[in-house]
Structure formats: C-alpha cells, structure tokens
Amino acid sequence: SEDRILACLAGYFPQTHPSLLLGRGDDCAVLKAERPLCVSSDLFLEDIHFRRSYFTPEDTGYKALAVNVSDLAGCGARPLGFTLCLGLAGGDLSRSKSLHISITVWGETADPGHFLVRGGSMPGDVLFVVGPLGLARVGLAQLEAQGRQALEAWPAACAAHLRPAPQVDAGLMLARAGFNARPPALMDVSDGIMRDLPRLLGLTGELSAAGQVSRGSLGAEIMLARGQLHPEVVRYAELQGKNPVHEALLGGEDYALLGYSSGGQIAGVFGNAEKGWRSEELV
C-alpha cells in the first residue's frame, strides 16, 4: 500500500535537517534557505533509462537519485534534499504499466554563495574532466548482452552504469576556487563528451544562467591518451575492434564533470593542468 511504501522511505530518509522547517506529512515541505538554492528535476523511466532485468531495486533507487545529484555537482552545489514521485499505485504513487520515478533535488551553493554555469569560454582555456569516461557505455553494452552475469568480467564498467558516483566534492571545490577569480565553467557529462562539449562551449544556441553565450567562435582540440582510459574500456574496444578513445568520447551516462578555466586556476585545484585539453579559436 501507499502507506507502507511511505513508511519504508521514512526509515531511510529522516524528517529533520538544518534546512528543513517542515517535512513529510503536511501538504508542503517548508525549506530554510540561507543561500541561493539550486534545483534540478529528472524522470527515470523503465525500459528507457533502466531495465529491471539487470537493475536491482537498490540500483534503480540509487541511480534515479544520483543522476539528479550529479546535476547539482555540475553547478558546484551541495545536495540538501529531494522530492520523489513513483509510478506504482495510488496518490503520488500512481498506477502505471511500468515503473516511473520522478525526482526533484535541491542543494545550496558553496560558501560564500557562488554557483557555476556553462558558457563564457576564452581562447587558451584548459578543458578538464573529473571522473571516468566511457565506462558506463561499456557497462550498458555488457549488461544488455549478458544481464547481471556481466558484473563478473566487467565489474567497474557495470558499476559505472548501475551506480554512477556524482562528483559533488569536486564541484564544490571548483565553485570555491572561482569566487575570487573568473569562475570555471562546469557541467555534468550525461550524453557523452562529443554531445556535451558543444553545450559547454555555448555552441548549441542555449543561454547560460547569466544570459550569455561563449565569446567568439570557439572549438576544442581534444588530446586524450589511451593510457588515461580505464582498462575495461580499452579491453572492450579491443574485443569489439573499436577505437577506445572514440568509445570514451561517445559514451554517455558517465556523470563525470566537464569544465574549463585558465590553466593556472585548474592547476591550483587539481594539481596538474597539463593533463587537460585546450580550446582554440577557429579560423
């Protein structure tokens, strides 16, 4: 019943939090906001975003929330809480033929209240990635082909697809680093570098939160060494007769962070800007 499902959720998620004035059980939640709130919402649909044949219930719940938390990480925000709607049976838990999950997550900006956006790149900026590339693509392919048996031979790749790790700490570090300098641009990689990089550079016609697109006409020179890829990505590409670098750049759902800034700033945050990529002005 709906009451039993809500009671189950209550066992995992508390009613008390410094940012929560009124929680579950009333018509609305009441939030206390001392700094700007970052809000994101996503659907997680059976047979579109996941399959119950190889996602456990725990995997499904984890990833449904993780993909939203990753959006907060892409803005340099700290997660605080979320709302959940399930397509199951009755009320907010509605009947449906397949499992539907809708999550809205909110978080606060890092001290002292700065958040990160896309757009605003300049010639000579260094592109960087936090997190693995291509692993989730390999995991999806192997889970589709073998089901959960794929976990034995491809543990890292399957984990990357089933339970991606949002890069929240890195996003907060980058937001703080940009407070006294030109802020880095940042987004999470959900559709693969080849699709998400033009969005980061402002080449898709989308406006940033600041209402500005990138300066000038920018492209990017990508230098990704085979040795920087996870061994399972390389092994999968060799078995399939594919280029591992191409697989890494095409892969989606990695939920890594993709950003750019001046080389000196990134070196200060991550210690080595030489492993980044460099954007160049097109002629």
Backbone as numpy.savetxt, mean C-alpha at the origin, in Angstrom:
# Nx Ny Nz CAx CAy CAz Cx Cy Cz
-25.23 -15.26 13.44 -26.07 -14.07 13.44 -25.19 -12.82 13.44
-25.85 -11.70 13.13 -25.10 -10.44 13.12 -24.51 -10.13 14.48
-25.28 -10.38 15.56 -24.79 -10.09 16.90 -23.55 -10.93 17.24
-23.55 -12.18 16.82 -22.39 -13.04 17.10 -21.16 -12.57 16.34
-21.36 -12.13 15.09 -20.22 -11.63 14.31 -19.68 -10.35 14.94
-20.55 -9.45 15.35 -20.11 -8.22 16.00 -19.41 -8.52 17.32
-19.90 -9.51 18.05 -19.24 -9.89 19.30 -17.85 -10.46 19.03
-17.71 -11.20 17.94 -16.40 -11.73 17.56 -15.43 -10.59 17.25
-15.89 -9.60 16.48 -15.05 -8.44 16.16 -14.65 -7.70 17.43
-15.59 -7.58 18.38 -15.31 -6.87 19.62 -14.21 -7.53 20.42
-14.04 -8.85 20.24 -12.99 -9.55 20.95 -11.59 -9.22 20.46
-11.50 -8.69 19.25 -10.19 -8.38 18.67 -9.90 -6.88 18.63
-10.95 -6.05 18.57 -10.74 -4.62 18.42 -11.40 -3.89 19.59
-10.60 -3.18 20.41 -11.12 -2.59 21.64 -12.03 -1.39 21.37
-12.78 -1.02 22.39 -13.67 0.13 22.32 -13.00 1.41 22.81
-11.82 1.29 23.38 -11.13 2.46 23.93 -9.90 2.78 23.12
-9.68 4.06 22.88 -8.51 4.53 22.14 -8.40 6.02 22.39
-7.19 6.57 22.47 -7.05 8.00 22.72 -7.79 8.89 21.70
-7.96 8.41 20.47 -8.63 9.22 19.45 -10.12 8.93 19.35
-10.66 8.03 20.21 -12.05 7.61 20.12 -12.85 8.10 21.32
-13.81 9.00 21.07 -14.67 9.48 22.13 -15.90 8.60 22.30
-16.39 8.03 21.20 -17.54 7.14 21.25 -17.36 6.07 20.19
-17.42 4.81 20.61 -17.15 3.71 19.69 -18.39 2.96 19.26
-18.26 1.65 19.08 -19.36 0.83 18.58 -20.55 0.81 19.54
-21.74 0.61 18.97 -22.94 0.48 19.78 -23.88 1.65 19.67
-23.40 2.80 19.18 -24.26 3.94 18.97 -24.45 4.13 17.47
-25.19 5.21 17.09 -25.44 5.42 15.66 -24.20 5.89 14.92
-23.30 6.55 15.61 -22.07 7.06 14.99 -20.91 6.85 15.96
-19.72 6.74 15.39 -18.52 6.86 16.20 -18.17 8.35 16.28
-17.55 8.75 17.38 -17.12 10.13 17.56 -15.61 10.12 17.75
-14.90 10.84 16.88 -13.45 10.83 16.88 -12.90 12.14 17.43
-11.79 12.04 18.09 -11.07 13.22 18.58 -9.88 13.43 17.66
-9.82 14.58 17.01 -8.76 14.86 16.04 -7.94 16.06 16.49
-6.69 15.83 16.85 -5.79 16.92 17.21 -4.98 17.39 16.01
-4.80 16.50 15.03 -4.08 16.84 13.81 -4.94 16.43 12.62
-4.58 16.84 11.40 -5.38 16.46 10.23 -5.54 14.94 10.13
-6.73 14.50 9.73 -7.02 13.09 9.54 -6.87 12.72 8.07
-6.22 11.60 7.79 -6.12 11.04 6.45 -7.10 9.88 6.38
-7.92 9.84 5.34 -8.99 8.85 5.22 -8.89 8.14 3.88
-9.07 6.82 3.88 -9.07 6.04 2.64 -10.09 4.92 2.76
-10.64 4.49 1.63 -11.66 3.45 1.62 -11.46 2.55 0.42
-11.69 1.26 0.61 -11.50 0.28 -0.46 -12.47 -0.87 -0.31
-12.85 -1.45 -1.45 -13.59 -2.70 -1.48 -12.62 -3.86 -1.66
-12.96 -5.00 -1.06 -12.18 -6.23 -1.19 -13.17 -7.33 -1.52
-13.21 -7.74 -2.78 -14.30 -8.56 -3.29 -13.83 -9.96 -3.65
-14.63 -10.95 -3.26 -14.32 -12.34 -3.57 -14.30 -12.57 -5.08
-13.31 -13.34 -5.53 -13.10 -13.71 -6.94 -12.69 -12.54 -7.81
-12.48 -11.38 -7.20 -11.86 -10.25 -7.90 -10.54 -9.91 -7.24
-10.58 -9.74 -5.91 -9.36 -9.43 -5.16 -8.82 -10.62 -4.38
-9.63 -11.63 -4.16 -9.17 -12.81 -3.43 -10.06 -13.99 -3.77
-9.53 -15.20 -3.50 -10.30 -16.43 -3.69 -10.27 -17.22 -2.38
-11.42 -17.71 -1.97 -11.47 -18.50 -0.74 -10.81 -19.87 -0.91
-10.51 -20.26 -2.15 -9.84 -21.54 -2.36 -8.43 -21.55 -1.80
-7.77 -20.38 -1.72 -6.43 -20.36 -1.14 -6.22 -19.23 -0.12
-7.18 -18.36 0.09 -7.14 -17.40 1.19 -7.86 -18.02 2.39
-7.19 -18.10 3.52 -7.89 -18.48 4.76 -8.71 -17.28 5.23
-9.68 -17.48 6.12 -10.40 -16.33 6.67 -9.46 -15.30 7.30
-8.40 -15.79 7.96 -7.44 -14.87 8.57 -6.71 -14.07 7.50
-6.30 -14.73 6.40 -5.64 -14.02 5.30 -6.56 -12.96 4.72
-7.83 -13.31 4.54 -8.79 -12.39 3.93 -8.96 -11.15 4.78
-9.18 -11.33 6.07 -9.35 -10.18 6.95 -8.09 -9.34 7.04
-6.94 -10.02 7.11 -5.67 -9.29 7.19 -5.46 -8.41 5.98
-5.60 -9.00 4.78 -5.29 -8.23 3.58 -6.31 -7.13 3.32
-7.59 -7.39 3.62 -8.60 -6.36 3.43 -8.25 -5.09 4.20
-7.70 -5.27 5.40 -7.29 -4.11 6.19 -5.94 -3.58 5.74
-5.01 -4.47 5.42 -3.65 -4.06 5.08 -3.60 -3.17 3.85
-4.43 -3.45 2.84 -4.37 -2.65 1.62 -4.83 -1.22 1.91
-5.72 -1.04 2.88 -6.14 0.31 3.27 -5.07 0.99 4.12
-4.46 0.25 5.02 -3.39 0.81 5.84 -2.23 1.26 4.96
-1.98 0.52 3.88 -0.91 0.90 2.96 -1.17 2.26 2.32
-2.44 2.59 2.07 -2.76 3.92 1.55 -2.38 5.01 2.56
-2.61 4.76 3.84 -2.19 5.71 4.86 -0.67 5.85 4.87
0.03 4.72 4.73 1.49 4.77 4.69 1.97 5.62 3.53
1.25 5.55 2.39 1.62 6.34 1.22 1.47 7.83 1.42
0.72 8.25 2.43 0.58 9.67 2.78 1.41 10.03 4.00
2.18 9.08 4.51 2.97 9.35 5.70 2.14 9.49 6.95
1.02 8.75 7.03 0.10 8.86 8.16 0.16 7.64 9.06
-0.20 7.84 10.32 -0.23 6.77 11.33 -1.65 6.24 11.45
-1.89 4.94 11.24 -3.25 4.39 11.35 -3.80 4.53 12.76
-5.09 4.88 12.84 -5.77 4.98 14.13 -6.93 4.01 14.26
-7.75 3.86 13.22 -8.91 2.99 13.32 -9.55 2.79 11.96
-10.64 2.01 11.94 -11.31 1.73 10.67 -12.75 1.34 10.92
-13.57 1.49 9.88 -14.92 0.95 9.89 -14.96 -0.21 8.91
-15.87 -1.17 9.18 -15.92 -2.40 8.40 -17.37 -2.72 8.05
-17.63 -3.00 6.77 -18.92 -3.54 6.34 -18.66 -4.86 5.62
-19.46 -5.88 5.94 -19.33 -7.20 5.35 -20.60 -7.56 4.58
-20.42 -8.14 3.39 -21.54 -8.70 2.65 -21.77 -10.13 3.06
-22.54 -10.35 4.16 -22.80 -11.70 4.67 -24.30 -11.90 4.94
-24.82 -11.22 6.05 -26.23 -11.50 6.41 -26.80 -10.48 7.36
-27.60 -9.53 6.85 -28.40 -8.64 7.68 -27.72 -7.36 8.13
-28.44 -6.25 8.18 -27.93 -4.97 8.67 -26.72 -4.51 7.88
-25.69 -4.01 8.60 -24.43 -3.68 7.93 -23.75 -4.93 7.41
-24.16 -6.09 7.92 -23.69 -7.38 7.42 -24.75 -7.88 6.44
-24.69 -7.42 5.20 -25.77 -7.65 4.23 -25.59 -8.96 3.50
-26.72 -9.53 3.05 -26.68 -10.77 2.30 -26.11 -10.53 0.90
-25.27 -11.45 0.45 -24.74 -11.39 -0.92 -24.29 -12.79 -1.32
-24.21 -13.02 -2.63 -23.83 -14.35 -3.12 -22.36 -14.65 -2.85
-21.54 -13.62 -2.81 -20.12 -13.81 -2.51 -19.73 -12.86 -1.40
-18.55 -13.06 -0.87 -18.08 -12.28 0.27 -17.60 -10.91 -0.20
-18.20 -9.85 0.36 -17.81 -8.48 0.08 -17.31 -7.85 1.36
-16.19 -7.17 1.30 -15.64 -6.48 2.45 -15.36 -5.03 2.05
-15.89 -4.10 2.82 -15.64 -2.68 2.59 -15.05 -2.09 3.85
-13.87 -1.47 3.72 -13.19 -0.90 4.88 -12.88 0.57 4.60
-13.15 1.40 5.57 -12.70 2.79 5.56 -11.75 2.95 6.74
-10.55 3.41 6.45 -9.52 3.52 7.48 -9.14 4.98 7.64
-8.79 5.37 8.84 -8.34 6.74 9.05 -7.09 6.74 9.92
-6.30 7.79 9.74 -5.06 7.91 10.49 -4.70 9.37 10.64
-3.77 9.64 11.54 -3.35 11.01 11.79 -1.99 11.25 11.15
-1.74 12.50 10.81 -0.46 12.86 10.23 0.63 12.75 11.28
1.85 12.56 10.81 2.99 12.47 11.72 3.24 13.83 12.36
3.84 13.82 13.55 4.27 15.08 14.17 5.25 15.78 13.23
5.13 17.06 13.02 4.15 17.98 13.61 2.97 18.26 12.67
2.40 17.27 12.06 1.17 17.44 11.28 1.37 17.54 9.79
2.43 16.95 9.26 2.70 17.04 7.82 2.33 15.73 7.12
1.72 15.82 5.93 1.40 14.64 5.14 2.03 14.76 3.77
2.14 13.63 3.07 2.83 13.57 1.79 1.84 13.34 0.67
2.14 13.90 -0.53 1.26 13.79 -1.68 2.10 13.38 -2.90
1.41 13.13 -4.02 2.06 12.86 -5.29 2.31 14.18 -6.01
3.15 14.12 -7.06 3.35 15.28 -7.91 4.43 16.21 -7.37
4.88 17.12 -8.24 5.88 18.11 -7.87 7.31 17.69 -8.10
7.54 16.66 -8.93 8.91 16.19 -9.16 9.72 17.22 -9.94
11.03 17.17 -9.78 11.95 18.08 -10.46 13.06 17.26 -11.10
13.63 17.76 -12.23 14.75 17.04 -12.86 15.87 16.77 -11.85
16.38 15.56 -11.88 17.45 15.19 -10.96 16.99 14.56 -9.67
15.69 14.55 -9.40 15.20 13.88 -8.20 15.53 12.40 -8.26
15.68 11.80 -7.09 15.98 10.37 -6.97 14.70 9.63 -6.63
14.39 8.62 -7.42 13.26 7.74 -7.13 13.72 6.61 -6.22
12.83 6.20 -5.32 13.18 5.13 -4.39 11.97 4.26 -4.14
12.24 3.03 -3.70 11.19 2.08 -3.34 11.50 1.52 -1.96
10.48 1.43 -1.13 10.61 0.78 0.18 9.73 -0.46 0.15
10.35 -1.64 0.19 9.60 -2.89 0.13 9.95 -3.68 -1.12
9.52 -4.93 -1.18 9.87 -5.81 -2.30 9.05 -5.49 -3.55
9.61 -5.84 -4.71 8.92 -5.68 -5.98 8.79 -7.04 -6.65
7.60 -7.34 -7.16 7.39 -8.55 -7.95 7.00 -9.78 -7.17
7.18 -9.77 -5.86 6.89 -10.97 -5.07 5.41 -11.32 -5.10
4.55 -10.33 -4.95 3.11 -10.61 -4.93 2.63 -11.16 -6.27
3.23 -10.69 -7.37 2.87 -11.19 -8.70 3.21 -12.68 -8.81
4.38 -13.06 -8.31 4.78 -14.46 -8.31 3.86 -15.27 -7.41
3.55 -14.74 -6.24 2.67 -15.46 -5.32 1.30 -15.70 -5.91
0.73 -14.69 -6.57 -0.58 -14.84 -7.20 -0.54 -15.93 -8.26
0.49 -15.90 -9.11 0.58 -16.90 -10.18 0.67 -18.31 -9.62
1.44 -18.50 -8.58 1.63 -19.84 -8.02 0.40 -20.30 -7.22
-0.25 -19.39 -6.52 -1.47 -19.75 -5.79 -2.60 -20.09 -6.75
-2.69 -19.37 -7.86 -3.70 -19.68 -8.86 -3.45 -21.06 -9.48
-2.17 -21.40 -9.66 -1.84 -22.66 -10.31 -1.90 -23.86 -9.36
-1.48 -23.67 -8.10 -1.32 -24.80 -7.19 -2.19 -24.73 -5.94
-2.90 -23.62 -5.72 -3.61 -23.46 -4.47 -2.63 -23.27 -3.32
-3.04 -23.61 -2.11 -2.19 -23.37 -0.95 -0.96 -24.28 -0.89
-0.88 -25.28 -1.77 0.34 -26.08 -1.86 1.53 -25.23 -2.30
1.26 -24.12 -2.97 2.34 -23.24 -3.43 3.13 -22.65 -2.27
2.55 -22.62 -1.08 3.25 -22.06 0.08 4.52 -22.83 0.40
4.58 -24.11 0.04 5.78 -24.91 0.36 6.98 -24.47 -0.44
6.80 -24.26 -1.74 7.94 -23.92 -2.61 8.14 -22.42 -2.76
7.09 -21.63 -2.51 7.16 -20.19 -2.73 6.65 -19.44 -1.48
7.27 -19.65 -0.32 6.74 -19.08 0.91 6.72 -17.55 0.93
7.80 -16.93 0.49 7.86 -15.46 0.54 6.89 -14.84 -0.45
6.81 -15.42 -1.65 5.93 -14.87 -2.67 4.47 -15.01 -2.26
4.10 -16.17 -1.73 2.71 -16.37 -1.30 2.37 -15.45 -0.14
3.31 -15.28 0.79 3.06 -14.37 1.91 2.89 -12.94 1.42
3.65 -12.56 0.38 3.54 -11.20 -0.15 2.17 -10.95 -0.75
1.56 -11.99 -1.33 0.22 -11.83 -1.90 -0.87 -11.95 -0.84
-0.73 -12.91 0.07 -1.77 -13.16 1.05 -1.75 -12.15 2.20
-0.55 -11.77 2.63 -0.43 -10.89 3.79 0.64 -9.83 3.57
0.39 -8.87 2.68 1.38 -7.81 2.42 1.61 -6.97 3.67
2.82 -6.46 3.80 3.20 -5.68 4.99 3.18 -4.19 4.65
2.20 -3.42 5.15 2.18 -1.97 4.89 3.41 -1.30 5.49
4.01 -0.36 4.75 5.26 0.28 5.17 4.96 1.56 5.96
4.27 1.39 7.08 3.81 2.56 7.85 4.99 3.32 8.46
5.93 2.61 9.08 7.05 3.29 9.73 7.87 4.10 8.74
8.09 3.54 7.54 8.85 4.27 6.53 8.10 5.52 6.08
6.78 5.42 5.92 6.00 6.58 5.54 6.07 7.69 6.57
6.01 7.33 7.85 6.12 8.32 8.91 7.50 8.97 8.93
8.54 8.17 8.72 9.90 8.72 8.66 10.03 9.73 7.53
9.48 9.40 6.37 9.59 10.30 5.23 8.79 11.58 5.44
7.63 11.46 6.09 6.83 12.65 6.37 7.58 13.59 7.31
8.22 13.03 8.32 8.99 13.87 9.25 10.19 14.50 8.56
10.82 13.73 7.65 12.00 14.25 6.95 11.65 15.44 6.07
10.41 15.51 5.59 10.02 16.59 4.70 9.49 17.81 5.39
9.51 17.87 6.71 8.90 19.00 7.40 9.71 20.27 7.22
11.02 20.18 7.29 11.88 21.37 7.18 12.55 21.50 5.83
12.09 20.75 4.84 12.68 20.80 3.50 11.57 20.53 2.50
11.91 20.48 1.21 10.90 20.12 0.21 10.44 18.71 0.49
9.16 18.50 0.75 8.70 17.16 1.13 8.89 16.17 -0.01
9.25 14.93 0.31 9.27 13.91 -0.74 7.86 13.62 -1.21
7.73 13.18 -2.46 6.44 12.68 -2.95 6.37 11.19 -2.65
5.16 10.69 -2.44 5.05 9.29 -2.01 3.70 8.73 -2.41
3.66 7.44 -2.73 2.44 6.68 -2.97 2.73 5.22 -2.70
1.69 4.43 -2.50 1.91 2.99 -2.38 1.74 2.34 -3.75
2.45 1.24 -3.95 2.45 0.54 -5.24 1.41 -0.58 -5.17
0.27 -0.35 -5.80 -0.78 -1.36 -5.83 -0.98 -1.95 -7.22
-0.61 -1.21 -8.26 -0.81 -1.67 -9.64 0.49 -1.94 -10.39
1.62 -1.91 -9.71 2.90 -2.14 -10.35 3.60 -0.84 -10.70
4.93 -0.87 -10.71 5.72 0.34 -10.97 5.38 0.94 -12.33
5.19 0.11 -13.36 4.97 0.63 -14.70 3.67 1.43 -14.79
2.67 1.11 -13.99 1.41 1.86 -13.99 1.41 2.97 -12.95
2.07 2.74 -11.82 2.02 3.71 -10.74 3.03 4.84 -10.87
4.16 4.60 -11.52 5.16 5.66 -11.66 4.64 6.87 -12.42
3.93 6.72 -13.56 3.36 7.91 -14.21 2.40 8.68 -13.31
1.67 7.97 -12.45 0.77 8.65 -11.51 1.58 9.47 -10.51
2.69 8.90 -10.03 3.53 9.62 -9.08 4.11 10.88 -9.71
4.50 10.78 -10.98 5.12 11.92 -11.67 4.09 12.94 -12.13
2.80 12.64 -12.01 1.78 13.57 -12.45 1.53 13.55 -13.93
1.82 12.43 -14.60 1.68 12.35 -16.06 0.34 11.77 -16.48
-0.55 11.48 -15.55 -1.84 10.87 -15.90 -2.98 11.87 -15.89
-2.69 13.13 -15.63 -3.73 14.14 -15.59 -4.40 14.28 -14.25
-4.01 13.46 -13.28 -4.60 13.56 -11.95 -3.90 14.67 -11.17
-4.65 15.38 -10.37 -4.09 16.44 -9.54 -3.70 15.87 -8.19
-2.67 16.46 -7.62 -2.29 16.08 -6.26 -3.22 16.77 -5.28
-3.06 16.46 -4.01 -3.89 17.09 -2.98 -3.65 18.60 -2.93
-2.47 19.02 -3.38 -2.15 20.45 -3.40 -2.69 21.12 -4.66
-3.33 20.36 -5.57 -3.90 20.94 -6.77 -2.89 21.24 -7.85
-1.75 20.57 -7.81 -0.69 20.85 -8.77 -0.23 19.54 -9.41
0.14 19.62 -10.68 0.76 18.49 -11.34 2.26 18.72 -11.35
3.02 17.75 -11.84 4.47 17.86 -11.83 4.94 19.02 -12.70
6.08 19.56 -12.36 6.66 20.65 -13.15 7.26 20.08 -14.43
6.92 20.71 -15.55 7.53 20.32 -16.81 7.08 18.95 -17.26
7.80 18.44 -18.24 7.51 17.11 -18.78 8.60 16.17 -18.32
8.28 15.32 -17.37 9.28 14.47 -16.75 9.08 13.00 -17.13
10.17 12.31 -17.23 10.15 10.86 -17.37 11.09 10.29 -16.33
11.40 9.02 -16.45 12.26 8.40 -15.46 13.18 7.39 -16.12
14.40 7.35 -15.67 15.36 6.31 -16.07 15.40 5.30 -14.94
14.99 4.06 -15.25 14.90 3.03 -14.23 16.11 2.11 -14.34
16.83 2.00 -13.25 17.98 1.11 -13.18 17.74 0.14 -12.03
17.26 -1.03 -12.36 16.94 -2.05 -11.35 17.77 -3.29 -11.64
18.71 -3.56 -10.77 19.61 -4.69 -10.98 18.94 -5.99 -10.58
19.25 -7.05 -11.33 18.71 -8.37 -11.02 19.03 -8.78 -9.59
20.23 -8.40 -9.10 20.64 -8.76 -7.76 19.84 -8.11 -6.66
19.04 -7.07 -6.99 18.22 -6.41 -5.99 16.86 -7.09 -5.81
16.57 -8.08 -6.65 15.27 -8.75 -6.59 15.31 -9.95 -5.64
14.16 -10.28 -5.11 14.07 -11.44 -4.22 14.37 -12.71 -5.02
15.08 -13.68 -4.43 15.41 -14.90 -5.14 14.21 -15.63 -5.72
13.05 -15.57 -5.08 11.87 -16.25 -5.62 11.37 -15.59 -6.90
11.54 -14.26 -7.02 11.18 -13.58 -8.27 12.10 -14.03 -9.38
13.39 -14.13 -9.09 14.36 -14.55 -10.10 14.11 -16.01 -10.50
13.86 -16.87 -9.52 13.63 -18.29 -9.82 12.36 -18.48 -10.66
11.30 -17.77 -10.32 10.06 -17.87 -11.08 10.29 -17.42 -12.53
11.00 -16.31 -12.72 11.24 -15.82 -14.07 12.06 -16.80 -14.89
13.05 -17.41 -14.26 13.87 -18.40 -14.98 13.04 -19.60 -15.40
12.16 -20.08 -14.51 11.33 -21.23 -14.84 10.33 -20.91 -15.96
9.89 -19.65 -16.02 8.91 -19.25 -17.03 9.55 -18.68 -18.29
10.87 -18.59 -18.30 11.57 -18.01 -19.45 11.29 -16.53 -19.61
11.16 -15.82 -18.48 10.83 -14.40 -18.51 11.97 -13.58 -17.91
11.91 -12.27 -18.17 12.90 -11.35 -17.62 12.47 -10.98 -16.19
13.30 -11.28 -15.18 12.89 -11.02 -13.80 12.68 -9.54 -13.50
13.46 -8.67 -14.15 13.29 -7.24 -13.93 11.93 -6.79 -14.46
11.56 -7.30 -15.65 10.25 -6.96 -16.20 9.13 -7.44 -15.29
9.27 -8.64 -14.74 8.26 -9.17 -13.84 8.12 -8.28 -12.60
9.24 -7.81 -12.09 9.21 -6.95 -10.90 8.54 -5.62 -11.20
8.80 -5.06 -12.37 8.22 -3.76 -12.72 6.75 -3.86 -13.07
6.32 -5.01 -13.57 4.91 -5.19 -13.95 4.04 -5.63 -12.79
4.65 -6.21 -11.78 3.89 -6.82 -10.70 3.09 -5.81 -9.90
1.85 -6.17 -9.57 1.00 -5.34 -8.73 0.83 -5.93 -7.34
0.15 -5.19 -6.49 -0.19 -5.60 -5.12 1.02 -5.85 -4.23
2.14 -5.21 -4.56 3.29 -5.32 -3.66 3.10 -4.46 -2.42
2.37 -3.36 -2.56 2.14 -2.42 -1.47 3.45 -1.94 -0.85
4.46 -1.83 -1.73 5.68 -1.11 -1.37 5.38 0.39 -1.47
6.30 1.21 -1.03 6.18 2.65 -1.19 7.09 3.11 -2.32
6.57 3.94 -3.19 7.31 4.53 -4.30 7.33 6.04 -4.10
8.50 6.64 -4.16 8.57 8.08 -3.96 9.79 8.68 -4.63
9.90 9.98 -4.51 11.08 10.67 -5.02 11.34 11.91 -4.18
12.61 12.29 -4.17 13.03 13.51 -3.50 14.47 13.78 -3.92
15.08 14.78 -3.31 16.49 15.02 -3.59 17.32 13.89 -3.03
18.42 13.61 -3.69 19.26 12.50 -3.25 19.77 12.66 -1.84
20.11 13.90 -1.45 20.63 14.13 -0.12 19.61 13.84 0.97
18.37 14.20 0.71 17.33 13.96 1.70 17.07 12.47 1.90
17.01 11.72 0.80 16.77 10.29 0.91 17.94 9.58 1.56
19.17 10.05 1.27 20.34 9.47 1.93 20.25 9.66 3.43
19.71 10.81 3.86 19.57 11.06 5.28 18.56 10.16 5.94
17.53 9.75 5.20 16.49 8.90 5.78 16.88 7.44 5.72
17.37 7.00 4.55 17.61 5.57 4.34 19.09 5.21 4.27
19.97 6.20 4.24 21.39 5.91 4.35 22.13 5.73 3.05
21.44 5.51 1.91 22.16 5.30 0.65 21.25 5.63 -0.52
21.47 6.81 -1.11 20.64 7.21 -2.25 21.16 6.64 -3.55
22.34 6.02 -3.53 22.91 5.49 -4.78 22.09 4.34 -5.35
21.27 3.67 -4.52 20.47 2.54 -4.98 19.12 2.98 -5.55
18.90 4.30 -5.59 17.64 4.80 -6.12 17.64 4.89 -7.62
16.61 5.47 -8.17 16.50 5.73 -9.60 16.47 7.22 -9.79
16.78 7.68 -10.98 16.87 9.11 -11.23 15.90 9.50 -12.33
15.13 10.57 -12.06 14.22 11.08 -13.09 14.98 12.09 -13.94
14.68 12.14 -15.22 15.34 13.03 -16.14 14.31 13.77 -16.98
14.63 15.02 -17.34 13.74 15.80 -18.16 13.76 15.28 -19.59
12.58 15.10 -20.20 12.50 14.63 -21.56 12.81 15.75 -22.54
13.42 15.41 -23.66 13.70 16.39 -24.71 12.92 16.03 -25.96
